[in-house]
Amino acid sequence: MTRTRAIALLALTLLAGTSATLAQTAAASRTRPHVEFLASDTLEGREAGSPGERLAADYVAAQLARLGARPLPGRADLFLPFEFTAGSRDGGSQIVVTRGAEARTFTGTTQVQALSFSDDAEVSGPVVFAGYGLVVPESQNFGYDSYATLDVKDTIVVVLRYFPEDADEKTRAILARYSDLRYKAMAARQRGARALLVVTGPRSPNAGQVVPMTFDTALAGSGIPAASVSGELADALFASGKPLRDLQQELDSGNPHVAGFELPGVTLTLRTSVVRERHTARNVVAYLPATMPVPASARPWVAIGAHYDHLGRGGHGNSLASKEDAGGIHHGADDNASGTAAVLAIAETLARSTEPRRRHVLIAFWSAEEIGLVGSNAFTTKPPVPIEQVAAYINFDMVGRMQENRLIVQATGTSPSWARLLERLNVAAGFDLAVQPDPYQPSDVANFNQAGVPSLMLFTGSHPDYHKPSDTSDKINYEDLDRIVVFGAALTRSLTDLDEAPQFTKVDQPTTRASIAGVRMTTGTIPDYATEVKGLLLAGVMGGGPAERAGLMKGDVIVEIAGKTIANIYDYTYALELLRADQPVTVVYMRNGERRETVLTPAARR
């Protein structure tokens, strides 16, 4: 019996047991059985596209079927599958080093391995060593530029991994910020290099080893071939000159005047191949039909939702686990088994109610939220129900660790209807409501806001177990989670009964002046993480923000800002380092295949 089949059989047993448990313990807690199952070791952290995520989806679908929820009109089941990039692997990269009449070929992932963000290409050229390949923007008032004395146009650039080992603490802190390999690749590309090679130096941790392939949510490459090479290959490059260890020791002082140089008599041919692995995940979506005619002038759907995926074993870079806990199952009891359990319990409350419903209730469970809101983006981009017919959306994310009776309600600025409705319903609930107008949250509510749907998000706050294996079911405050269910059910029921749907309001982005200390730059853009495109595809712009004032809109693709080419979201993030508040820059973008320009004036925010 395969491991996957064994897990599936175990899940079926647990499903049956959980249904019985729900009936027996409803008086004690309506949410606890759901959380305990979803956060159990059996589901191994519910990573998007994994067997554990599929079991979680099957569990959620079984609970929806049990309470009588139906597939959406035109659908045969409750699953809405979508594809996403789950990782990458080397597809057979190769390097040929030529010195005079001698040529050596290096293959295999212990010798040469494409970096996860590399473009696929074959290039040849002379080789330039650029030290650590670090460039600190002028805005940091710290002079360090590995390319200051180098011309790397049409060359293959070799750089050391990490940053100077022996620099003082203050210098290391600054240089570390710009040592990300994507940033180094962008710096080389901006200066005309044909390719980038990264060497883990002999004085560095993991000396001589290639850089492992890492998870990378960007579907597009970085605009340059980039690979990591072994110490043996590096020795072949530096064979006729000073040993790499001595070169690294000179650089490790942090002295910005230690210069790179061209490797004399060496040419190199690099072929990079990256296979980006596409996986399938599933949103689980059902509905409870209206029980009486929908008002003719109203939008006929009210949606509630939560993401049910989590981090698996935390291998994709978003874990906050300690070194001792690294690789352990990230149970995700609060994030977001709690929200999933709340939505299931609300759905059951509404399904069992005899009160009439004048709108359909759409019940949604998103996957791949943890890697960029991908599941809810797939839904709002190609909605199975016309998005303009959705009267409102309520999101539940991390609602299981309430402290001091405080319930945070975010995105209230998306409709003038929210304040009065929340105040009225809270008379019975009795929460200490913390109302926050901002809808630009790192959760699925953001996609519905961008789609013009009045939205709310319920949240009980972060805690020390966030994104760690220690976010376990025994730490959930079930009594207050069940109170949130009652409140959420009353809120949903009220929305189904309104004569007029809530009016959507676009929330302006709050900004502060650049003279205030401790600010960071903003352009008011909202990236689309889930589409393969060269440049930065905009999923939307923040109301009243710099991008909207510059005339940018959803669907535009930014390809250049302040003279820097943009291949993907990472380039864009790094380019922000070059901007200053209130100083206009030129933005080049594509709209419907047409290349356009505009002037954007960045703002500063805390």
Wavefront OBJ file of the C-alpha trace (Angstrom):
o trace
v 0.000 0.000 0.000
v 1.445 3.406 -0.935
v 1.911 6.071 1.690
v -0.545 8.375 -0.106
v -3.207 5.667 -0.193
v -2.640 4.886 3.473
v -3.089 8.551 4.380
v -6.252 8.696 2.297
v -7.729 5.675 4.074
v -6.821 7.117 7.430
v -8.473 10.388 6.479
v -11.696 8.619 5.536
v -11.729 6.971 8.939
v -11.118 10.282 10.638
v -13.809 11.934 8.532
v -16.367 9.448 9.720
v -15.211 9.792 13.302
v -15.227 13.565 13.135
v -18.820 13.669 11.923
v -19.836 11.630 14.947
v -17.733 13.813 17.203
v -19.411 16.930 15.849
v -22.811 15.585 16.799
v -21.627 14.567 20.275
v -19.669 17.698 21.206
v -21.628 20.493 19.534
v -22.740 21.760 22.925
v -19.117 21.937 24.100
v -17.652 23.527 20.970
v -18.846 23.884 17.398
v -15.348 24.507 16.047
v -12.967 22.315 18.029
v -13.422 19.072 16.025
v -12.707 20.933 12.782
v -9.568 22.610 14.130
v -8.231 19.430 15.703
v -8.596 17.500 12.458
v -7.202 20.198 10.178
v -4.244 20.892 12.490
v -3.465 17.227 13.124
v -0.203 15.538 12.134
v -2.177 13.517 9.582
v -2.517 16.532 7.280
v 1.189 17.437 7.598
v 0.663 21.176 7.535
v -1.742 21.399 4.547
v 0.798 22.815 2.099
v -0.846 23.838 -1.182
v -0.831 20.985 -3.684
v 0.253 18.367 -1.119
v -1.556 15.163 -0.087
v -2.345 16.844 3.236
v -3.991 19.776 1.482
v -6.072 17.372 -0.609
v -7.223 15.598 2.535
v -8.140 18.926 4.081
v -10.131 19.847 0.957
v -11.902 16.494 1.022
v -12.739 17.023 4.686
v -14.139 20.490 4.079
v -16.173 19.279 1.101
v -17.555 16.377 3.139
v -18.676 18.751 5.903
v -20.345 21.046 3.370
v -22.154 18.109 1.777
v -23.246 16.927 5.217
v -25.009 20.216 5.943
v -26.670 20.299 2.513
v -24.581 22.925 0.686
v -24.645 22.618 -3.107
v -22.084 22.976 -5.898
v -22.211 26.354 -7.614
v -24.622 26.597 -10.558
v -23.140 24.777 -13.519
v -20.613 22.857 -11.407
v -20.651 19.111 -10.804
v -18.757 19.220 -7.489
v -17.403 21.602 -4.871
v -13.811 21.797 -6.159
v -12.375 24.651 -8.224
v -8.835 23.559 -9.211
v -6.116 25.985 -10.284
v -2.431 25.688 -11.147
v 0.451 27.422 -9.395
v 4.240 27.308 -9.330
v 5.252 24.967 -6.539
v 9.021 24.998 -6.981
v 11.832 24.583 -9.442
v 14.692 22.230 -10.289
v 17.708 22.286 -12.521
v 17.001 20.848 -15.954
v 20.601 20.109 -16.938
v 22.741 23.225 -16.718
v 26.312 23.134 -18.013
v 29.477 25.265 -18.081
v 32.483 25.036 -20.408
v 35.587 26.912 -19.205
v 38.095 27.665 -21.954
v 41.647 28.828 -21.269
v 43.802 28.932 -24.396
v 43.501 25.566 -26.117
v 42.179 23.818 -23.000
v 38.436 23.442 -22.406
v 36.835 21.825 -19.357
v 33.166 20.911 -19.178
v 31.290 20.943 -15.874
v 27.893 19.286 -15.493
v 25.776 17.909 -12.683
v 24.133 19.791 -9.856
v 27.142 19.395 -7.537
v 29.206 21.431 -10.028
v 26.748 23.855 -11.600
v 23.112 24.507 -10.771
v 20.843 27.178 -12.120
v 19.426 29.533 -9.526
v 15.678 29.283 -9.134
v 15.076 32.675 -10.772
v 17.415 32.127 -13.743
v 16.337 32.596 -17.336
v 16.881 29.642 -19.663
v 19.652 30.537 -22.098
v 23.049 29.656 -23.569
v 25.610 32.473 -23.492
v 29.355 32.856 -23.990
v 31.804 35.605 -23.128
v 34.798 36.794 -21.154
v 34.661 36.556 -17.374
v 34.795 39.391 -14.829
v 35.126 38.909 -11.076
v 33.002 41.488 -9.239
v 33.782 40.624 -5.632
v 30.599 40.186 -3.631
v 28.508 41.803 -6.373
v 27.015 44.249 -3.876
v 25.495 47.607 -4.725
v 24.156 49.810 -1.925
v 21.791 52.528 -3.187
v 22.869 56.131 -2.692
v 19.753 56.690 -0.585
v 21.434 54.709 2.213
v 24.306 57.223 2.444
v 26.778 54.357 2.468
v 29.224 54.023 -0.396
v 29.650 50.450 -1.609
v 29.502 49.446 -5.286
v 31.270 46.309 -6.467
v 30.966 47.558 -10.055
v 32.371 51.061 -9.488
v 35.578 50.420 -11.481
v 34.306 47.626 -13.737
v 32.835 47.452 -17.236
v 30.848 44.222 -17.319
v 28.855 44.785 -20.506
v 28.605 41.555 -22.528
v 30.608 39.606 -19.935
v 29.844 36.775 -17.573
v 30.100 38.106 -14.021
v 31.357 35.959 -11.143
v 30.463 37.049 -7.600
v 30.832 35.630 -4.116
v 27.796 34.532 -2.162
v 26.812 36.363 1.039
v 28.691 39.545 2.083
v 32.079 40.472 3.660
v 32.810 38.118 6.540
v 35.056 40.350 8.680
v 33.359 43.742 8.362
v 32.212 45.538 11.490
v 28.686 44.894 12.710
v 27.215 48.122 11.332
v 28.699 47.535 7.860
v 27.564 43.926 7.829
v 24.016 44.973 8.705
v 23.887 47.347 5.736
v 25.524 44.976 3.258
v 23.407 42.003 4.342
v 20.297 43.853 3.227
v 21.579 43.906 -0.368
v 23.130 40.436 -0.465
v 20.044 38.611 -1.742
v 21.001 36.726 -4.895
v 18.110 38.215 -6.835
v 19.418 41.675 -6.039
v 22.908 40.673 -7.186
v 21.461 39.278 -10.420
v 19.554 42.493 -11.051
v 22.667 44.595 -10.439
v 24.638 42.546 -12.983
v 21.805 42.657 -15.533
v 21.359 46.413 -15.179
v 25.036 46.847 -16.064
v 24.812 44.790 -19.226
v 26.194 41.452 -18.076
v 25.220 38.398 -20.090
v 25.081 36.060 -17.101
v 25.845 35.755 -13.380
v 27.772 33.005 -11.591
v 27.724 32.707 -7.805
v 30.534 31.058 -5.820
v 30.325 30.170 -2.126
v 33.814 31.318 -1.146
v 36.342 29.276 0.822
v 35.967 31.572 3.874
v 32.153 31.438 3.874
v 29.656 29.024 5.426
v 29.014 26.031 3.135
v 32.329 26.749 1.387
v 32.531 25.471 -2.177
v 28.971 24.180 -2.258
v 26.414 25.129 -4.868
v 23.376 27.101 -3.731
v 20.332 24.847 -3.287
v 17.314 25.418 -5.466
v 14.845 27.424 -3.407
v 11.148 28.009 -3.636
v 10.351 31.003 -5.825
v 6.809 32.228 -6.287
v 7.662 34.411 -9.272
v 6.755 32.577 -12.462
v 8.914 34.794 -14.653
v 12.710 34.650 -14.595
v 15.008 37.489 -13.580
v 15.970 38.579 -17.099
v 19.458 37.048 -16.876
v 20.908 33.496 -16.829
v 22.219 32.850 -13.316
v 23.854 29.801 -11.782
v 25.731 28.666 -8.708
v 29.053 26.885 -9.199
v 31.239 24.632 -7.085
v 34.568 25.459 -5.486
v 36.261 23.139 -7.971
v 34.835 25.088 -10.897
v 35.843 28.361 -9.238
v 39.401 27.084 -8.867
v 39.447 26.410 -12.613
v 38.407 30.020 -13.264
v 41.061 31.526 -10.972
v 43.825 29.001 -11.756
v 46.334 31.453 -13.274
v 46.099 34.192 -10.662
v 45.753 34.840 -6.947
v 43.815 32.065 -5.144
v 40.167 32.789 -4.443
v 40.745 32.462 -0.687
v 43.209 35.359 -0.767
v 40.888 37.447 -2.925
v 38.015 36.826 -0.542
v 40.144 37.722 2.476
v 40.908 41.121 0.936
v 37.194 41.720 0.308
v 36.098 40.485 3.718
v 37.335 43.597 5.489
v 34.397 45.466 3.968
v 36.723 47.979 2.310
v 34.677 49.338 -0.630
v 37.844 50.176 -2.585
v 38.906 46.545 -3.107
v 38.221 46.227 -6.816
v 37.240 43.361 -9.056
v 38.927 42.526 -12.359
v 38.645 40.623 -15.635
v 39.960 37.053 -15.576
v 42.635 37.125 -18.276
v 42.543 34.524 -21.031
v 39.326 32.901 -19.786
v 36.126 32.541 -21.763
v 33.091 30.709 -20.543
v 29.992 29.172 -22.080
v 27.014 28.759 -19.781
v 23.804 26.901 -20.470
v 21.075 27.246 -17.851
v 17.872 25.271 -17.634
v 15.223 25.722 -14.964
v 12.184 23.466 -14.784
v 9.426 25.257 -12.917
v 7.171 22.700 -11.329
v 3.473 23.333 -11.760
v 1.131 21.847 -9.183
v -2.616 21.890 -8.831
v -4.446 23.067 -5.740
v -8.182 23.313 -5.119
v -10.481 25.949 -3.785
v -13.547 24.403 -2.165
v -16.683 26.415 -2.936
v -20.369 25.693 -2.316
v -23.529 27.666 -1.691
v -26.740 27.736 0.270
v -29.507 28.926 -2.050
v -31.826 31.771 -1.139
v -35.124 30.594 0.320
v -37.192 33.492 -1.004
v -37.032 35.837 -4.004
v -33.973 38.065 -4.225
v -34.730 41.828 -4.393
v -34.704 42.849 -8.032
v -32.285 45.748 -7.525
v -29.855 43.888 -5.293
v -26.817 41.745 -5.930
v -27.960 38.198 -5.145
v -24.826 36.705 -3.478
v -23.161 37.098 -0.083
v -19.799 35.354 0.267
v -17.945 34.122 3.350
v -14.525 32.548 3.194
v -11.235 31.499 4.753
v -8.021 29.955 3.507
v -7.436 26.383 4.626
v -3.846 25.855 3.444
v -0.751 26.345 5.584
v 3.042 25.882 5.349
v 3.527 22.117 5.332
v 6.932 21.647 6.922
v 7.974 25.218 6.282
v 10.421 24.481 3.494
v 9.522 27.399 1.240
v 11.055 30.251 3.159
v 7.983 31.602 4.961
v 8.506 29.665 8.187
v 9.534 31.453 11.377
v 10.568 28.237 13.097
v 13.668 28.176 15.247
v 16.678 26.169 14.119
v 15.627 23.378 16.503
v 12.106 23.197 15.053
v 13.010 23.629 11.385
v 11.414 20.972 9.187
v 8.696 20.145 11.683
v 5.013 20.033 10.788
v 3.583 23.542 10.828
v 0.142 22.729 12.200
v -1.522 26.049 11.420
v -4.240 25.728 14.053
v -4.865 29.464 14.199
v -3.538 30.121 10.687
v -5.968 29.164 9.419
v -7.744 26.087 10.730
v -9.521 28.512 13.052
v -10.950 30.558 10.160
v -11.867 27.405 8.248
v -13.668 26.003 11.295
v -15.491 29.298 11.802
v -16.786 29.384 8.233
v -17.898 25.732 8.421
v -19.751 26.423 11.672
v -21.354 29.579 10.256
v -22.466 27.634 7.190
v -24.001 24.975 9.400
v -25.790 27.629 11.464
v -27.317 29.152 8.343
v -28.186 25.758 6.851
v -30.047 24.713 10.014
v -31.822 28.055 10.427
v -35.505 28.381 9.572
v -35.220 32.115 8.982
v -35.702 33.096 5.328
v -32.732 34.087 3.144
v -33.179 36.643 0.378
v -29.682 36.053 -1.038
v -27.569 33.024 -1.837
v -24.670 32.396 0.566
v -21.424 31.479 -1.196
v -19.118 29.483 1.105
v -15.470 29.483 0.012
v -12.257 27.895 1.256
v -9.089 29.100 -0.462
v -5.829 27.286 -1.028
v -2.356 28.739 -1.768
v -3.026 31.835 0.343
v 0.328 31.395 2.022
v 2.258 31.805 -1.248
v 0.580 34.989 -2.428
v -3.240 34.798 -2.148
v -3.187 32.623 -5.255
v -6.426 30.705 -4.715
v -8.666 33.696 -4.076
v -6.936 35.522 -6.937
v -7.831 32.626 -9.249
v -11.446 32.962 -8.118
v -11.759 36.734 -8.541
v -9.858 36.727 -11.838
v -12.146 34.108 -13.409
v -15.169 34.069 -11.095
v -17.605 31.163 -11.447
v -20.271 33.579 -10.185
v -20.257 37.077 -11.725
v -18.236 39.155 -9.300
v -20.513 42.162 -9.793
v -23.349 40.057 -8.343
v -21.544 39.567 -5.016
v -23.050 41.975 -2.501
v -20.346 41.491 0.146
v -17.489 39.232 1.240
v -16.506 38.389 4.829
v -13.079 36.840 5.418
v -12.018 34.909 8.529
v -8.258 34.659 9.059
v -6.615 33.772 12.379
v -9.652 34.095 14.630
v -8.701 31.503 17.236
v -6.458 33.317 19.716
v -8.620 36.115 21.103
v -7.137 38.081 23.993
v -9.014 40.368 26.358
v -12.206 40.081 24.309
v -10.664 42.050 21.401
v -11.942 41.306 17.886
v -10.257 43.181 15.039
v -12.458 43.982 12.039
v -10.445 45.138 9.049
v -11.424 46.657 5.675
v -14.369 48.561 7.143
v -13.607 51.439 4.808
v -14.892 49.431 1.819
v -18.492 50.429 2.511
v -20.312 53.103 4.562
v -22.750 50.363 5.589
v -20.274 48.550 7.817
v -20.022 50.874 10.819
v -23.706 50.912 11.693
v -24.223 47.214 10.976
v -21.258 46.149 13.111
v -22.325 48.404 15.971
v -25.851 46.974 15.940
v -24.762 43.334 15.859
v -22.119 43.813 18.535
v -24.747 44.813 21.093
v -25.513 41.128 21.522
v -21.983 39.849 20.860
v -20.277 42.169 23.317
v -16.800 42.200 21.753
v -14.275 44.960 22.189
v -14.265 45.751 18.454
v -11.135 47.290 16.961
v -12.300 48.715 13.641
v -9.680 49.289 10.932
v -10.699 50.835 7.573
v -7.655 49.610 5.604
v -8.534 46.809 3.126
v -4.976 46.396 1.827
v -4.261 43.405 4.020
v -1.990 40.395 3.378
v -5.009 38.114 3.213
v -7.695 37.047 0.750
v -9.834 40.082 1.561
v -7.415 42.107 -0.586
v -8.484 40.348 -3.789
v -12.164 41.041 -3.170
v -11.405 44.675 -2.407
v -9.578 44.906 -5.738
v -12.614 43.387 -7.442
v -14.839 46.146 -6.029
v -16.696 43.979 -3.503
v -17.529 45.502 -0.086
v -15.499 43.355 2.285
v -14.616 42.713 5.906
v -11.946 40.631 7.583
v -12.239 39.271 11.119
v -8.947 38.696 12.945
v -7.916 38.190 16.586
v -4.280 39.272 16.230
v -0.876 37.699 15.832
v 1.048 35.775 18.483
v 4.451 34.148 19.107
v 3.396 30.869 17.435
v 2.675 32.507 14.066
v 4.179 30.460 11.193
v 5.820 28.038 13.596
v 5.179 24.330 14.307
v 3.940 25.427 17.738
v 0.687 26.858 16.300
v -1.221 23.849 17.631
v -4.872 23.105 18.332
v -4.493 23.008 22.126
v -3.730 26.759 22.116
v -6.976 27.819 20.456
v -9.495 29.745 22.553
v -12.534 27.713 21.487
v -15.052 29.512 23.664
v -14.331 32.842 21.976
v -13.974 31.209 18.550
v -17.501 29.897 18.947
v -18.657 33.406 19.900
v -17.114 34.691 16.663
v -19.141 32.063 14.805
v -22.354 33.425 16.337
v -21.331 36.970 15.410
v -20.295 35.942 11.881
v -23.543 34.062 11.314
v -25.584 37.076 12.442
v -23.545 39.337 10.170
v -24.003 37.047 7.178
v -27.711 36.613 7.835
v -28.153 40.383 8.060
v -26.461 40.840 4.686
v -28.746 38.280 3.059
v -31.765 40.252 4.239
v -30.839 43.769 3.110
v -33.054 45.422 0.515
v -30.056 47.206 -0.999
v -26.593 45.695 -1.148
v -23.793 47.620 0.605
v -22.261 50.331 -1.531
v -18.569 49.819 -2.366
v -16.126 52.566 -1.436
v -12.555 52.643 -2.692
v -10.267 53.302 0.250
v -7.515 55.862 -0.224
v -4.068 54.829 0.819
v -2.910 56.649 3.963
v 0.485 58.312 3.518
v 2.870 60.334 5.642
v 5.383 62.998 4.722
v 8.989 62.034 4.034
v 10.241 64.288 6.808
v 8.914 61.894 9.431
v 11.538 59.489 10.715
v 11.228 55.760 10.133
v 9.234 55.826 6.889
v 9.410 53.498 3.898
v 8.614 54.116 0.274
v 5.325 53.301 -1.400
v 4.128 53.605 -4.959
v 0.580 52.426 -4.265
v 0.820 49.401 -6.556
v -0.666 45.967 -5.827
v 1.262 43.180 -7.607
v -0.223 40.075 -9.203
v 1.862 37.155 -7.924
v 0.214 34.428 -9.930
v 0.766 35.361 -13.581
v 3.802 34.637 -15.724
v 4.816 37.890 -17.360
v 8.039 39.856 -17.855
v 7.641 42.907 -15.668
v 5.350 43.724 -12.769
v 1.722 42.936 -13.538
v -0.620 45.074 -11.472
v -3.526 43.350 -9.753
v -4.719 46.831 -8.846
v -3.690 50.168 -7.374
v -4.374 51.652 -3.969
v -7.065 54.287 -3.922
v -5.596 57.765 -3.837
v -2.047 56.400 -3.982
v 0.814 57.474 -6.262
v 0.107 54.803 -8.898
v -3.549 55.802 -9.253
v -2.600 59.470 -9.486
v -0.114 58.565 -12.232
v -2.888 56.915 -14.261
v -1.788 53.316 -13.701
v -4.497 50.685 -13.359
v -5.178 46.992 -12.941
v -3.725 44.975 -15.847
v -0.831 47.337 -16.582
v 2.648 45.767 -16.686
v 5.476 47.953 -15.369
v 8.693 47.238 -17.303
v 10.882 50.141 -16.175
v 10.995 52.616 -13.314
v 13.539 55.382 -12.741
v 15.615 54.006 -15.619
v 15.795 50.494 -14.133
v 14.353 47.597 -16.113
v 11.829 45.465 -14.256
v 11.611 41.739 -14.981
v 9.469 40.740 -12.005
v 8.235 41.776 -8.582
v 11.652 41.326 -6.990
v 13.263 43.809 -9.358
v 10.477 46.233 -8.569
v 10.984 45.866 -4.833
v 14.702 46.524 -5.188
v 14.087 49.493 -7.485
v 12.071 51.150 -4.717
v 15.363 51.557 -2.858
v 16.395 54.107 -5.474
v 13.312 56.285 -5.072
v 12.743 59.233 -2.784
v 9.480 60.575 -1.489
v 8.016 63.463 -3.468
v 10.642 63.142 -6.245
v 8.934 62.201 -9.563
v 10.243 59.297 -11.640
v 9.385 58.017 -15.090
v 7.503 54.732 -15.264
v 7.362 52.723 -18.481
v 4.503 50.249 -18.704
v 2.565 48.084 -21.142
v -1.186 48.425 -21.549
v -2.983 46.158 -24.026
v 0.309 45.555 -25.836
v 1.110 49.279 -26.151
v 4.229 50.727 -24.522
v 3.433 53.866 -22.514
v 5.106 56.264 -20.097
v 3.883 58.196 -17.088
v 5.371 60.147 -14.215
v 4.870 58.752 -10.713
v 5.643 60.609 -7.512
v 6.367 58.161 -4.675
v 5.045 58.802 -1.204
v 6.440 57.776 2.145
v 4.621 55.766 4.774
v 5.473 54.461 8.203
l 1 2 3 4 5 6 7 8 9 10 11 12 13 14 15 16 17 18 19 20 21 22 23 24 25 26 27 28 29 30 31 32 33 34 35 36 37 38 39 40 41 42 43 44 45 46 47 48 49 50 51 52 53 54 55 56 57 58 59 60 61 62 63 64 65 66 67 68 69 70 71 72 73 74 75 76 77 78 79 80 81 82 83 84 85 86 87 88 89 90 91 92 93 94 95 96 97 98 99 100 101 102 103 104 105 106 107 108 109 110 111 112 113 114 115 116 117 118 119 120 121 122 123 124 125 126 127 128 129 130 131 132 133 134 135 136 137 138 139 140 141 142 143 144 145 146 147 148 149 150 151 152 153 154 155 156 157 158 159 160 161 162 163 164 165 166 167 168 169 170 171 172 173 174 175 176 177 178 179 180 181 182 183 184 185 186 187 188 189 190 191 192 193 194 195 196 197 198 199 200 201 202 203 204 205 206 207 208 209 210 211 212 213 214 215 216 217 218 219 220 221 222 223 224 225 226 227 228 229 230 231 232 233 234 235 236 237 238 239 240 241 242 243 244 245 246 247 248 249 250 251 252 253 254 255 256 257 258 259 260 261 262 263 264 265 266 267 268 269 270 271 272 273 274 275 276 277 278 279 280 281 282 283 284 285 286 287 288 289 290 291 292 293 294 295 296 297 298 299 300 301 302 303 304 305 306 307 308 309 310 311 312 313 314 315 316 317 318 319 320 321 322 323 324 325 326 327 328 329 330 331 332 333 334 335 336 337 338 339 340 341 342 343 344 345 346 347 348 349 350 351 352 353 354 355 356 357 358 359 360 361 362 363 364 365 366 367 368 369 370 371 372 373 374 375 376 377 378 379 380 381 382 383 384 385 386 387 388 389 390 391 392 393 394 395 396 397 398 399 400 401 402 403 404 405 406 407 408 409 410 411 412 413 414 415 416 417 418 419 420 421 422 423 424 425 426 427 428 429 430 431 432 433 434 435 436 437 438 439 440 441 442 443 444 445 446 447 448 449 450 451 452 453 454 455 456 457 458 459 460 461 462 463 464 465 466 467 468 469 470 471 472 473 474 475 476 477 478 479 480 481 482 483 484 485 486 487 488 489 490 491 492 493 494 495 496 497 498 499 500 501 502 503 504 505 506 507 508 509 510 511 512 513 514 515 516 517 518 519 520 521 522 523 524 525 526 527 528 529 530 531 532 533 534 535 536 537 538 539 540 541 542 543 544 545 546 547 548 549 550 551 552 553 554 555 556 557 558 559 560 561 562 563 564 565 566 567 568 569 570 571 572 573 574 575 576 577 578 579 580 581 582 583 584 585 586 587 588 589 590 591 592 593 594 595 596 597 598 599 600 601 602 603 604 605 606
